[in-house]
């Protein structure tokens, strides 16, 4: 039987590993940062008017925990505080392994992302293997797609996308991470903005008056 001390130690080790992955992916590689990223366009989106603004940091898939956080915040303002829809603008920055949440069904199916991510230590309980289970409705409009329809803005870390491509390649004999990256960067779910570094996007959001929330722990 696993002792409580062993269980806690194992959980801490897993969290430390996930944090290390996120930190590595957050590093800006000059070869990955080019003129294709438009800070002005990003700030224009972030500065769109709203009475309240909140940005969520998503370093892990964590079984789509961010969906519940964002939905609860939106519902809290609309149903609890009685404010009209749109009074709260939510955004999420996906980095580390969390960037996988921003990829479409084709990417999840082609690269067997659910299996690769679970092997890497991520929590994914959905049995679905042919689509992104977090983009589609999980019941009661509980999905990234439903949140996007409520105005949610998504930002995907380019460095993390490179890291995810490397993970996929490590499970595919003969595959090249550069080729996989070139494909998956075209597989972002609708409305997602690719940014050079997730940590930079989090700062840009806070400069645009978004309050910060950690959503994948």
Legacy VTK file of the C-alpha trace (Angstrom):
# vtk DataFile Version 3.0
C-alpha trace
ASCII
DATASET POLYDATA
POINTS 217 float
0.000 0.000 0.000
1.305 3.471 -0.890
1.904 5.625 2.172
0.657 9.179 2.405
4.249 10.405 2.567
5.169 8.497 -0.606
2.049 9.775 -2.376
2.835 13.392 -1.486
6.468 12.995 -2.510
5.448 11.512 -5.862
2.983 14.341 -6.453
5.627 16.924 -5.629
8.083 15.275 -8.011
5.492 15.286 -10.805
4.694 18.949 -10.183
8.391 19.823 -10.204
8.855 18.017 -13.513
5.890 19.842 -15.048
7.241 23.163 -13.791
10.630 22.376 -15.316
8.992 21.643 -18.679
7.034 24.894 -18.524
10.137 26.864 -17.565
12.156 25.380 -20.402
9.417 26.056 -22.936
9.084 29.610 -21.647
12.682 30.436 -22.558
12.946 32.574 -25.672
15.083 31.010 -28.365
16.245 33.740 -30.797
15.826 31.312 -33.696
12.159 30.905 -32.785
11.419 34.607 -32.379
10.922 36.406 -35.687
8.990 39.334 -37.138
5.957 37.084 -37.569
4.798 38.092 -34.089
2.955 41.417 -34.060
2.924 42.969 -30.576
0.759 45.840 -31.801
-1.937 43.470 -33.046
-1.781 41.501 -29.794
-2.144 44.638 -27.683
-5.041 45.801 -29.850
-6.894 42.589 -28.974
-5.968 42.814 -25.306
-7.059 46.449 -25.114
-10.540 45.800 -26.460
-12.889 47.430 -23.943
-14.414 45.494 -21.054
-15.365 46.499 -17.527
-13.425 43.585 -16.038
-10.511 41.564 -17.436
-8.870 38.366 -16.233
-6.041 36.288 -17.726
-5.389 32.665 -16.821
-1.943 31.028 -16.962
-2.115 27.457 -18.266
1.157 25.524 -17.954
-0.405 22.049 -17.914
-3.278 20.219 -19.580
-4.465 19.188 -16.088
-7.577 17.573 -17.550
-8.842 20.926 -18.815
-9.012 22.548 -15.379
-8.715 26.002 -16.947
-12.137 25.535 -18.572
-13.806 25.292 -15.166
-11.933 28.310 -13.794
-12.816 30.541 -16.741
-16.442 29.427 -16.840
-16.853 29.910 -13.095
-15.484 33.441 -13.333
-17.802 34.359 -16.207
-20.797 32.828 -14.441
-19.845 34.527 -11.193
-20.112 37.957 -12.776
-23.234 37.235 -14.821
-25.230 35.118 -12.380
-23.751 36.093 -9.042
-22.979 39.799 -9.442
-25.772 40.321 -11.964
-23.560 41.968 -14.588
-24.416 41.660 -18.297
-22.664 39.198 -20.604
-19.384 40.636 -21.834
-18.708 42.692 -18.721
-15.870 40.265 -17.921
-13.336 39.537 -20.646
-11.364 36.355 -20.031
-8.142 35.314 -21.717
-5.812 32.359 -21.338
-2.121 31.954 -22.096
-1.156 28.354 -22.847
2.473 27.399 -22.340
4.401 24.308 -21.188
2.399 21.199 -22.037
-0.762 23.284 -21.675
-0.243 24.508 -25.241
-1.682 21.185 -26.432
-5.118 22.467 -25.429
-4.961 24.953 -28.302
-4.495 22.324 -31.020
-7.349 21.089 -33.190
-8.845 17.629 -33.671
-6.534 16.770 -36.559
-3.422 17.372 -34.450
-4.765 15.383 -31.488
-5.699 12.481 -33.769
-2.623 12.517 -36.031
-0.055 12.728 -33.241
-1.960 10.689 -30.644
-1.598 13.601 -28.271
-3.686 12.153 -25.464
-1.398 9.141 -25.191
1.826 11.143 -25.594
0.771 13.648 -22.934
-0.357 10.988 -20.466
2.983 9.230 -20.940
4.627 12.565 -20.144
2.737 12.817 -16.837
-0.341 14.843 -17.797
-3.801 14.057 -16.425
-6.297 13.273 -19.204
-9.379 11.311 -18.204
-11.349 11.507 -21.442
-11.388 8.226 -23.413
-11.605 10.195 -26.655
-8.570 9.717 -28.913
-9.657 11.112 -32.288
-10.238 14.734 -31.288
-9.285 17.431 -28.802
-11.614 16.512 -25.911
-11.299 19.949 -24.322
-12.305 21.967 -27.378
-15.679 20.276 -27.666
-18.494 20.420 -25.148
-17.964 18.406 -21.971
-21.578 19.047 -20.947
-23.294 22.276 -19.892
-21.286 24.259 -22.480
-18.148 23.329 -20.559
-15.509 23.549 -23.298
-12.918 25.876 -24.782
-15.157 26.255 -27.842
-18.102 27.375 -25.698
-15.881 29.841 -23.840
-14.624 31.266 -27.137
-18.246 31.964 -28.070
-18.478 33.955 -24.830
-15.528 36.107 -25.910
-12.562 34.221 -24.463
-9.189 35.071 -26.024
-6.519 32.368 -26.340
-2.764 32.812 -26.717
-0.392 29.913 -27.508
3.316 29.994 -26.638
5.497 29.380 -29.683
8.372 28.043 -27.572
6.012 25.571 -25.922
4.778 24.491 -29.358
8.383 23.655 -30.280
8.676 21.701 -27.038
5.484 19.775 -27.769
6.729 18.972 -31.278
9.914 17.562 -29.742
7.846 15.413 -27.365
5.785 14.047 -30.249
8.924 13.314 -32.288
10.443 11.405 -29.367
7.530 8.956 -29.618
7.639 8.652 -33.409
10.742 6.851 -34.753
12.236 8.768 -37.655
10.034 11.831 -37.129
11.558 15.304 -37.212
10.460 17.798 -34.574
10.862 20.653 -37.077
8.408 19.034 -39.488
5.907 18.365 -36.716
6.205 21.943 -35.477
5.570 23.288 -38.991
2.363 21.277 -39.085
1.010 21.849 -35.588
1.455 25.597 -35.749
-1.179 25.488 -38.500
-3.456 23.421 -36.258
-4.408 26.007 -33.660
-8.085 26.134 -32.732
-10.001 29.123 -34.167
-9.214 32.503 -32.676
-5.920 31.512 -31.042
-3.028 33.959 -31.267
0.493 32.522 -31.515
2.895 34.480 -29.298
6.695 34.155 -29.026
6.686 33.342 -25.315
3.832 32.648 -22.937
5.457 34.556 -20.101
5.714 37.649 -22.312
2.044 37.349 -23.272
1.080 37.127 -19.596
2.942 40.359 -18.951
1.353 42.038 -21.979
-2.085 41.042 -20.690
-1.379 42.471 -17.259
-0.154 45.704 -18.828
-3.543 45.811 -20.570
-5.250 45.704 -17.134
-5.965 41.984 -16.934
-5.728 40.515 -13.444
-3.740 37.279 -13.162
-4.959 33.811 -12.191
-3.057 30.511 -12.193
-5.331 27.878 -13.689
-3.532 24.575 -14.131
-2.477 23.518 -10.643
LINES 1 218
217 0 1 2 3 4 5 6 7 8 9 10 11 12 13 14 15 16 17 18 19 20 21 22 23 24 25 26 27 28 29 30 31 32 33 34 35 36 37 38 39 40 41 42 43 44 45 46 47 48 49 50 51 52 53 54 55 56 57 58 59 60 61 62 63 64 65 66 67 68 69 70 71 72 73 74 75 76 77 78 79 80 81 82 83 84 85 86 87 88 89 90 91 92 93 94 95 96 97 98 99 100 101 102 103 104 105 106 107 108 109 110 111 112 113 114 115 116 117 118 119 120 121 122 123 124 125 126 127 128 129 130 131 132 133 134 135 136 137 138 139 140 141 142 143 144 145 146 147 148 149 150 151 152 153 154 155 156 157 158 159 160 161 162 163 164 165 166 167 168 169 170 171 172 173 174 175 176 177 178 179 180 181 182 183 184 185 186 187 188 189 190 191 192 193 194 195 196 197 198 199 200 201 202 203 204 205 206 207 208 209 210 211 212 213 214 215 216
